């Protein structure tokens, strides 16, 4: 038991566990809609598109999370505006915003020769460096995100499975779509300090995708994804402590491994069940 609890007796590791747990719950709720709606590319693009805001905030000595939030909001609105004003698909709009924001961030960073360390933390996370204030912000974001998913459950469901019916029911799918993009931005901004922008995509997609292999029903998927995410954070921090590996990367690696293990196990069980059913049929 001491082996499983000793690392978390250290204050900064315990704060990392709290921050990671709240981020996992937030990403489970919003990531479920991302997977069901097919917004994985937007989630990935958003995680990189925050770079300009973070770069500017770092250069002027401001709050990195606030800079990331402004950048994420600009990108979300840009994707919606470009999609509506042109005949291009949303994927093209996301791609254009992605490369524009990322390039702008690199240009801003190139003017500072001392930003390399901060940029590394931004890209790969610094979960062991979170403060009590960071934990509070992530906890508030998790509460807001969870409440928004609960309130907007009906329009999100209609938008995801039958957009035309959403129009018929007066659920304003266009507004619901913008709301969904804003929530993805919220999850990305709140979680980037835990696992970094390059790896937040794993926390946002991994647990919900794994949960979809195990259960049906949006509510059940969110709950199972939250449990998977929290366990993933705990085990990831535990492994990184003893193996002396990067904490954020270890957490997200477990997400990918968990999905592949569940997928393989489900395939084996389906094959065994099919073979058993065939044997019973011939008997």
Secondary structure by P-SEA (a helix, b strand, c coil): ccccccccccaaaaaaaaaaaaaaaaaaaaaaaaaaacaaaaaaaaaaaaaaaaaaaaaacccaaaaaaaaaaaaaaaaaaaaaaccccaaaaaaaaaaaaaaaaaaaaaacccaaaaaaaaaccccccccaaaaaaaaaaaaaaaaaaaaaaaaaaaaaccaaaaaaaccaaaaaaaaaaaaaaaaaaacccccccccaaaaacaaaaaaaaccccaaaaaaaaaaaaaaaaaaaaaaaaaacccaaaaaaaaaaaaaaaaaaaaaaaaaaaaaaaaaaaac
